[in-house]
Amino acid sequence: MHIRVVTFDDLPALCKLDTFAAEYPERREAIHAWIGQGICRLAEVDGEPVGYGALTYHFFGSAFIEMLMVDVRFRGRGVGLALVEHFQAICLGPKLFSSTNLSNRPMQSLLLKAGFKPSGYIHNLDENDPELVFFYPVP
């Protein structure tokens, strides 16, 4: 598996593997913005895009994995963990956060496996599905 910086040439592939991008133009706009900011990374297997993520620094002044998406055909194969570990390695601050819905057990398991610890809840983002925030102290 190879992880690299995303370019605008990758935009169609990211929109194709993202389960929300086809239906929500806001997601396509977000992907475009992340690419433009240089904060988006792409995971490839044999040259095929299989997942991507975005690492920002605007979560209360700390690093935040804002997006992590793996192609449904490649879930459960270590792509998400590889992207998270990549973000842990390149993080420029002492604190790294991420979050997921309380209903998203696979992402919670992934973050725990990567050494993150639960750090609290945010209610009222998605109706009846609180956001669980995770924290990782960058060594």
Backbone as JSON Lines, residues from 0, in Angstrom:
{"i":0,"aa":"M","n":[0.85,-1.18,0.0],"ca":[0.0,0.0,0.0],"c":[0.89,1.24,0.0]}
{"i":1,"aa":"H","n":[0.47,2.21,-0.76],"ca":[1.21,3.47,-0.88],"c":[0.28,4.61,-0.5]}
{"i":2,"aa":"I","n":[0.76,5.55,0.32],"ca":[-0.02,6.73,0.71],"c":[0.7,7.95,0.21]}
{"i":3,"aa":"R","n":[-0.05,8.82,-0.45],"ca":[0.56,10.03,-1.03],"c":[-0.41,11.2,-0.94]}
{"i":4,"aa":"V","n":[0.12,12.39,-1.26],"ca":[-0.7,13.59,-1.31],"c":[-1.64,13.5,-2.51]}
{"i":5,"aa":"V","n":[-2.87,13.9,-2.31],"ca":[-3.88,13.88,-3.37],"c":[-3.69,15.09,-4.28]}
{"i":6,"aa":"T","n":[-3.9,14.9,-5.57],"ca":[-3.89,16.0,-6.53],"c":[-5.3,16.15,-7.11]}
{"i":7,"aa":"F","n":[-5.51,17.25,-7.8],"ca":[-6.82,17.46,-8.42],"c":[-7.14,16.39,-9.46]}
{"i":8,"aa":"D","n":[-6.13,15.77,-10.04],"ca":[-6.37,14.67,-10.98],"c":[-7.05,13.48,-10.3]}
{"i":9,"aa":"D","n":[-6.9,13.38,-8.97],"ca":[-7.49,12.27,-8.21],"c":[-8.95,12.52,-7.82]}
{"i":10,"aa":"L","n":[-9.43,13.74,-8.03],"ca":[-10.78,14.1,-7.56],"c":[-11.86,13.14,-8.04]}
{"i":11,"aa":"P","n":[-11.92,12.77,-9.32],"ca":[-12.97,11.83,-9.75],"c":[-12.9,10.48,-9.03]}
{"i":12,"aa":"A","n":[-11.69,9.98,-8.8],"ca":[-11.54,8.69,-8.12],"c":[-11.99,8.78,-6.67]}
{"i":13,"aa":"L","n":[-11.68,9.88,-5.99],"ca":[-12.11,10.05,-4.61],"c":[-13.62,10.14,-4.52]}
{"i":14,"aa":"C","n":[-14.21,10.89,-5.44],"ca":[-15.68,11.02,-5.45],"c":[-16.35,9.69,-5.76]}
{"i":15,"aa":"K","n":[-15.67,8.84,-6.52],"ca":[-16.24,7.54,-6.85],"c":[-16.2,6.59,-5.65]}
{"i":16,"aa":"L","n":[-15.1,6.6,-4.9],"ca":[-15.0,5.68,-3.77],"c":[-15.71,6.18,-2.52]}
{"i":17,"aa":"D","n":[-16.0,7.47,-2.45],"ca":[-16.68,8.06,-1.29],"c":[-18.17,7.77,-1.38]}
{"i":18,"aa":"T","n":[-18.71,7.09,-0.38],"ca":[-20.11,6.67,-0.41],"c":[-21.1,7.83,-0.32]}
{"i":19,"aa":"F","n":[-20.65,9.03,0.05],"ca":[-21.53,10.18,0.17],"c":[-21.39,11.15,-1.0]}
{"i":20,"aa":"A","n":[-20.27,11.14,-1.68],"ca":[-19.98,12.16,-2.69],"c":[-20.95,12.15,-3.86]}
{"i":21,"aa":"A","n":[-21.42,10.98,-4.25],"ca":[-22.35,10.92,-5.39],"c":[-23.66,11.61,-5.08]}
{"i":22,"aa":"E","n":[-24.08,11.55,-3.83],"ca":[-25.38,12.09,-3.44],"c":[-25.33,13.5,-2.88]}
{"i":23,"aa":"Y","n":[-24.19,13.88,-2.29],"ca":[-24.09,15.16,-1.61],"c":[-23.02,16.05,-2.24]}
{"i":24,"aa":"P","n":[-23.43,17.1,-2.95],"ca":[-22.45,17.99,-3.57],"c":[-21.54,18.66,-2.54]}
{"i":25,"aa":"E","n":[-22.02,18.81,-1.3],"ca":[-21.19,19.42,-0.26],"c":[-19.94,18.58,-0.01]}
{"i":26,"aa":"R","n":[-20.08,17.26,-0.12],"ca":[-18.92,16.4,0.1],"c":[-17.91,16.59,-1.02]}
{"i":27,"aa":"R","n":[-18.4,16.66,-2.27],"ca":[-17.49,16.88,-3.4],"c":[-16.78,18.22,-3.24]}
{"i":28,"aa":"E","n":[-17.49,19.22,-2.78],"ca":[-16.88,20.54,-2.55],"c":[-15.83,20.46,-1.44]}
{"i":29,"aa":"A","n":[-16.12,19.69,-0.39],"ca":[-15.16,19.53,0.71],"c":[-13.91,18.82,0.22]}
{"i":30,"aa":"I","n":[-14.07,17.77,-0.57],"ca":[-12.92,17.05,-1.11],"c":[-12.07,18.0,-1.95]}
{"i":31,"aa":"H","n":[-12.72,18.78,-2.79],"ca":[-12.02,19.76,-3.63],"c":[-11.21,20.73,-2.76]}
{"i":32,"aa":"A","n":[-11.83,21.21,-1.69],"ca":[-11.16,22.15,-0.79],"c":[-9.97,21.49,-0.08]}
{"i":33,"aa":"W","n":[-10.14,20.26,0.4],"ca":[-9.04,19.56,1.07],"c":[-7.86,19.37,0.12]}
{"i":34,"aa":"I","n":[-8.16,19.04,-1.14],"ca":[-7.09,18.88,-2.13],"c":[-6.37,20.21,-2.32]}
{"i":35,"aa":"G","n":[-7.13,21.28,-2.47],"ca":[-6.55,22.6,-2.67],"c":[-5.68,23.06,-1.5]}
{"i":36,"aa":"Q","n":[-6.03,22.62,-0.3],"ca":[-5.26,22.99,0.89],"c":[-4.05,22.08,1.1]}
{"i":37,"aa":"G","n":[-3.96,21.01,0.32],"ca":[-2.84,20.09,0.46],"c":[-2.9,19.2,1.69]}
{"i":38,"aa":"I","n":[-4.1,18.99,2.24],"ca":[-4.24,18.23,3.49],"c":[-4.86,16.86,3.28]}
{"i":39,"aa":"C","n":[-5.04,16.47,2.05],"ca":[-5.71,15.21,1.72],"c":[-4.66,14.18,1.29]}
{"i":40,"aa":"R","n":[-4.81,12.95,1.81],"ca":[-3.9,11.87,1.45],"c":[-4.69,10.71,0.85]}
{"i":41,"aa":"L","n":[-4.08,10.02,-0.09],"ca":[-4.71,8.93,-0.81],"c":[-3.95,7.64,-0.55]}
{"i":42,"aa":"A","n":[-4.69,6.58,-0.24],"ca":[-4.1,5.25,-0.12],"c":[-4.36,4.51,-1.42]}
{"i":43,"aa":"E","n":[-3.32,3.88,-1.95],"ca":[-3.43,3.13,-3.2],"c":[-2.89,1.72,-2.99]}
{"i":44,"aa":"V","n":[-3.52,0.78,-3.65],"ca":[-3.05,-0.6,-3.71],"c":[-2.87,-0.93,-5.19]}
{"i":45,"aa":"D","n":[-1.64,-1.23,-5.57],"ca":[-1.32,-1.5,-6.97],"c":[-1.8,-0.38,-7.89]}
{"i":46,"aa":"G","n":[-1.64,0.87,-7.43],"ca":[-2.02,2.04,-8.21],"c":[-3.5,2.37,-8.19]}
{"i":47,"aa":"E","n":[-4.31,1.55,-7.52],"ca":[-5.75,1.8,-7.45],"c":[-6.1,2.56,-6.17]}
{"i":48,"aa":"P","n":[-6.81,3.69,-6.29],"ca":[-7.24,4.42,-5.09],"c":[-8.21,3.57,-4.26]}
{"i":49,"aa":"V","n":[-7.88,3.39,-2.97],"ca":[-8.71,2.54,-2.11],"c":[-9.2,3.27,-0.86]}
{"i":50,"aa":"G","n":[-8.69,4.45,-0.6],"ca":[-9.14,5.22,0.55],"c":[-8.47,6.57,0.59]}
{"i":51,"aa":"Y","n":[-9.05,7.46,1.37],"ca":[-8.44,8.78,1.51],"c":[-8.81,9.37,2.86]}
{"i":52,"aa":"G","n":[-8.09,10.41,3.23],"ca":[-8.38,11.11,4.46],"c":[-7.87,12.53,4.39]}
{"i":53,"aa":"A","n":[-8.34,13.34,5.34],"ca":[-7.93,14.75,5.42],"c":[-7.54,15.07,6.86]}
{"i":54,"aa":"L","n":[-6.37,15.68,7.02],"ca":[-5.86,16.08,8.32],"c":[-5.84,17.59,8.39]}
{"i":55,"aa":"T","n":[-6.64,18.14,9.29],"ca":[-6.72,19.6,9.46],"c":[-6.1,20.01,10.79]}
{"i":56,"aa":"Y","n":[-6.03,21.3,11.01],"ca":[-5.46,21.84,12.25],"c":[-6.37,22.93,12.83]}
{"i":57,"aa":"H","n":[-7.66,22.77,12.67],"ca":[-8.57,23.82,13.17],"c":[-9.52,23.33,14.27]}
{"i":58,"aa":"F","n":[-9.22,22.21,14.89],"ca":[-10.05,21.71,16.0],"c":[-9.48,22.26,17.3]}
{"i":59,"aa":"F","n":[-9.94,23.45,17.68],"ca":[-9.45,24.12,18.88],"c":[-7.93,24.24,18.87]}
{"i":60,"aa":"G","n":[-7.39,24.51,17.69],"ca":[-5.95,24.68,17.54],"c":[-5.17,23.38,17.48]}
{"i":61,"aa":"S","n":[-5.86,22.26,17.4],"ca":[-5.19,20.96,17.36],"c":[-5.44,20.25,16.04]}
{"i":62,"aa":"A","n":[-4.64,19.23,15.79],"ca":[-4.8,18.42,14.6],"c":[-6.07,17.58,14.72]}
{"i":63,"aa":"F","n":[-6.71,17.34,13.57],"ca":[-7.98,16.61,13.56],"c":[-8.1,15.84,12.26]}
{"i":64,"aa":"I","n":[-8.29,14.54,12.37],"ca":[-8.58,13.74,11.17],"c":[-10.03,14.01,10.83]}
{"i":65,"aa":"E","n":[-10.22,14.92,9.89],"ca":[-11.57,15.38,9.55],"c":[-12.33,14.39,8.69]}
{"i":66,"aa":"M","n":[-11.6,13.64,7.88],"ca":[-12.25,12.68,6.99],"c":[-11.38,11.44,6.89]}
{"i":67,"aa":"L","n":[-12.05,10.31,6.89],"ca":[-11.41,9.04,6.6],"c":[-12.45,8.2,5.87]}
{"i":68,"aa":"M","n":[-12.14,7.84,4.64],"ca":[-13.08,7.08,3.82],"c":[-12.31,5.98,3.1]}
{"i":69,"aa":"V","n":[-12.84,4.77,3.21],"ca":[-12.25,3.61,2.53],"c":[-13.3,3.04,1.59]}
{"i":70,"aa":"D","n":[-12.87,2.72,0.38],"ca":[-13.74,2.08,-0.6],"c":[-14.36,0.84,0.04]}
{"i":71,"aa":"V","n":[-15.67,0.65,-0.13],"ca":[-16.37,-0.47,0.52],"c":[-15.73,-1.81,0.16]}
{"i":72,"aa":"R","n":[-15.15,-1.92,-1.02],"ca":[-14.51,-3.18,-1.42],"c":[-13.24,-3.48,-0.66]}
{"i":73,"aa":"F","n":[-12.67,-2.46,0.01],"ca":[-11.39,-2.63,0.7],"c":[-11.49,-2.45,2.21]}
{"i":74,"aa":"R","n":[-12.7,-2.32,2.73],"ca":[-12.85,-2.17,4.18],"c":[-12.48,-3.46,4.89]}
{"i":75,"aa":"G","n":[-11.9,-3.3,6.07],"ca":[-11.48,-4.46,6.84],"c":[-10.14,-5.05,6.41]}
{"i":76,"aa":"R","n":[-9.43,-4.34,5.55],"ca":[-8.14,-4.84,5.03],"c":[-6.95,-4.0,5.48]}
{"i":77,"aa":"G","n":[-7.16,-3.1,6.44],"ca":[-6.05,-2.3,6.97],"c":[-5.83,-0.97,6.3]}
{"i":78,"aa":"V","n":[-6.66,-0.61,5.35],"ca":[-6.48,0.68,4.65],"c":[-6.72,1.84,5.6]}
{"i":79,"aa":"G","n":[-7.83,1.79,6.34],"ca":[-8.14,2.86,7.29],"c":[-7.06,3.0,8.35]}
{"i":80,"aa":"L","n":[-6.6,1.89,8.88],"ca":[-5.55,1.93,9.9],"c":[-4.27,2.52,9.32]}
{"i":81,"aa":"A","n":[-3.93,2.16,8.1],"ca":[-2.73,2.71,7.46],"c":[-2.84,4.23,7.31]}
{"i":82,"aa":"L","n":[-4.0,4.72,6.92],"ca":[-4.18,6.16,6.79],"c":[-4.08,6.85,8.15]}
{"i":83,"aa":"V","n":[-4.72,6.29,9.17],"ca":[-4.65,6.88,10.51],"c":[-3.21,6.9,11.0]}
{"i":84,"aa":"E","n":[-2.5,5.81,10.84],"ca":[-1.09,5.76,11.27],"c":[-0.24,6.75,10.48]}
{"i":85,"aa":"H","n":[-0.57,6.96,9.22],"ca":[0.13,7.97,8.42],"c":[-0.1,9.35,9.02]}
{"i":86,"aa":"F","n":[-1.35,9.65,9.36],"ca":[-1.65,10.96,9.95],"c":[-0.98,11.11,11.32]}
{"i":87,"aa":"Q","n":[-0.9,10.04,12.09],"ca":[-0.19,10.1,13.37],"c":[1.28,10.44,13.14]}
{"i":88,"aa":"A","n":[1.86,9.88,12.1],"ca":[3.28,10.08,11.81],"c":[3.58,11.49,11.31]}
{"i":89,"aa":"I","n":[2.66,12.1,10.57],"ca":[2.94,13.42,9.99],"c":[2.35,14.56,10.81]}
{"i":90,"aa":"C","n":[1.64,14.24,11.89],"ca":[0.99,15.27,12.7],"c":[2.02,16.25,13.24]}
{"i":91,"aa":"L","n":[1.72,17.53,13.11],"ca":[2.66,18.58,13.52],"c":[2.44,19.09,14.93]}
{"i":92,"aa":"G","n":[1.43,18.64,15.61],"ca":[1.16,19.12,16.96],"c":[1.22,18.01,17.99]}
{"i":93,"aa":"P","n":[1.09,18.37,19.26],"ca":[1.15,17.37,20.33],"c":[-0.15,16.61,20.55]}
{"i":94,"aa":"K","n":[-1.23,17.08,19.92],"ca":[-2.53,16.45,20.11],"c":[-3.18,16.17,18.75]}
{"i":95,"aa":"L","n":[-3.72,14.98,18.63],"ca":[-4.44,14.6,17.41],"c":[-5.81,14.08,17.82]}
{"i":96,"aa":"F","n":[-6.82,14.62,17.2],"ca":[-8.2,14.22,17.48],"c":[-8.85,13.65,16.24]}
{"i":97,"aa":"S","n":[-9.9,12.9,16.45],"ca":[-10.8,12.47,15.39],"c":[-12.15,12.23,16.04]}
{"i":98,"aa":"S","n":[-13.15,11.97,15.21],"ca":[-14.47,11.7,15.77],"c":[-15.26,10.82,14.82]}
{"i":99,"aa":"T","n":[-16.29,10.22,15.36],"ca":[-17.2,9.42,14.57],"c":[-18.52,9.32,15.3]}
{"i":100,"aa":"N","n":[-19.55,8.99,14.58],"ca":[-20.84,8.82,15.22],"c":[-20.8,7.64,16.2]}
{"i":101,"aa":"L","n":[-21.61,7.73,17.22],"ca":[-21.72,6.65,18.19],"c":[-22.16,5.35,17.53]}
{"i":102,"aa":"S","n":[-22.91,5.45,16.45],"ca":[-23.38,4.27,15.73],"c":[-22.3,3.62,14.85]}
{"i":103,"aa":"N","n":[-21.2,4.31,14.62],"ca":[-20.15,3.81,13.71],"c":[-19.12,2.99,14.49]}
{"i":104,"aa":"R","n":[-19.48,1.78,14.82],"ca":[-18.62,0.88,15.59],"c":[-17.3,0.54,14.87]}
{"i":105,"aa":"P","n":[-17.32,0.31,13.56],"ca":[-16.04,0.0,12.89],"c":[-15.01,1.13,13.03]}
{"i":106,"aa":"M","n":[-15.45,2.38,12.9],"ca":[-14.5,3.5,13.04],"c":[-14.03,3.62,14.48]}
{"i":107,"aa":"Q","n":[-14.91,3.4,15.44],"ca":[-14.5,3.43,16.84],"c":[-13.42,2.37,17.09]}
{"i":108,"aa":"S","n":[-13.64,1.18,16.59],"ca":[-12.66,0.09,16.76],"c":[-11.33,0.44,16.11]}
{"i":109,"aa":"L","n":[-11.4,1.04,14.93],"ca":[-10.19,1.44,14.21],"c":[-9.39,2.45,15.03]}
{"i":110,"aa":"L","n":[-10.06,3.46,15.55],"ca":[-9.36,4.48,16.33],"c":[-8.77,3.9,17.61]}
{"i":111,"aa":"L","n":[-9.5,3.04,18.28],"ca":[-8.97,2.39,19.48],"c":[-7.75,1.55,19.14]}
{"i":112,"aa":"K","n":[-7.81,0.82,18.04],"ca":[-6.68,-0.01,17.6],"c":[-5.45,0.85,17.32]}
{"i":113,"aa":"A","n":[-5.67,2.08,16.85],"ca":[-4.57,2.99,16.53],"c":[-4.06,3.74,17.77]}
{"i":114,"aa":"G","n":[-4.61,3.44,18.94],"ca":[-4.12,4.07,20.17],"c":[-4.86,5.3,20.63]}
{"i":115,"aa":"F","n":[-5.96,5.64,19.96],"ca":[-6.77,6.77,20.4],"c":[-7.57,6.38,21.63]}
{"i":116,"aa":"K","n":[-7.94,7.38,22.44],"ca":[-8.76,7.2,23.62],"c":[-10.02,8.05,23.48]}
{"i":117,"aa":"P","n":[-11.17,7.53,23.93],"ca":[-12.39,8.35,23.91],"c":[-12.17,9.63,24.72]}
{"i":118,"aa":"S","n":[-12.71,10.73,24.22],"ca":[-12.47,12.02,24.86],"c":[-13.75,12.81,25.11]}
{"i":119,"aa":"G","n":[-14.89,12.29,24.74],"ca":[-16.14,12.99,25.01],"c":[-17.12,12.86,23.87]}
{"i":120,"aa":"Y","n":[-18.27,13.45,24.08],"ca":[-19.36,13.39,23.11],"c":[-19.77,14.8,22.68]}
{"i":121,"aa":"I","n":[-20.27,14.9,21.48],"ca":[-20.91,16.13,21.01],"c":[-22.31,15.72,20.58]}
{"i":122,"aa":"H","n":[-23.28,16.31,21.22],"ca":[-24.67,16.02,20.88],"c":[-25.19,17.04,19.87]}
{"i":123,"aa":"N","n":[-26.25,16.68,19.18],"ca":[-27.0,17.58,18.3],"c":[-26.37,17.86,16.95]}
{"i":124,"aa":"L","n":[-25.36,17.08,16.55],"ca":[-24.86,17.2,15.18],"c":[-25.73,16.37,14.25]}
{"i":125,"aa":"D","n":[-25.86,15.08,14.56],"ca":[-26.76,14.19,13.83],"c":[-27.84,13.76,14.81]}
{"i":126,"aa":"E","n":[-29.07,13.85,14.41],"ca":[-30.18,13.54,15.3],"c":[-30.09,12.11,15.83]}
{"i":127,"aa":"N","n":[-30.15,11.99,17.14],"ca":[-30.15,10.71,17.85],"c":[-28.9,9.86,17.58]}
{"i":128,"aa":"D","n":[-27.79,10.49,17.21],"ca":[-26.54,9.76,16.99],"c":[-25.37,10.67,17.37]}
{"i":129,"aa":"P","n":[-25.05,10.75,18.67],"ca":[-23.99,11.65,19.12],"c":[-22.65,11.36,18.46]}
{"i":130,"aa":"E","n":[-21.83,12.37,18.38],"ca":[-20.48,12.26,17.84],"c":[-19.55,11.94,19.01]}
{"i":131,"aa":"L","n":[-18.76,10.88,18.85],"ca":[-17.8,10.49,19.87],"c":[-16.43,11.02,19.45]}
{"i":132,"aa":"V","n":[-15.82,11.82,20.3],"ca":[-14.52,12.41,20.0],"c":[-13.43,11.52,20.58]}
{"i":133,"aa":"F","n":[-12.35,11.34,19.81],"ca":[-11.21,10.54,20.23],"c":[-9.96,11.4,20.25]}
{"i":134,"aa":"F","n":[-9.02,11.06,21.15],"ca":[-7.78,11.81,21.34],"c":[-6.58,10.87,21.25]}
{"i":135,"aa":"Y","n":[-5.52,11.37,20.61],"ca":[-4.26,10.64,20.55],"c":[-3.13,11.6,20.89]}
{"i":136,"aa":"P","n":[-2.38,11.32,21.97],"ca":[-1.23,12.19,22.29],"c":[-0.07,11.86,21.37]}
{"i":137,"aa":"V","n":[0.33,12.8,20.57],"ca":[1.42,12.58,19.61],"c":[2.73,12.56,20.38]}
{"i":138,"aa":"P","n":[3.53,11.48,20.23],"ca":[4.8,11.4,20.98],"c":[5.82,12.42,20.51]}
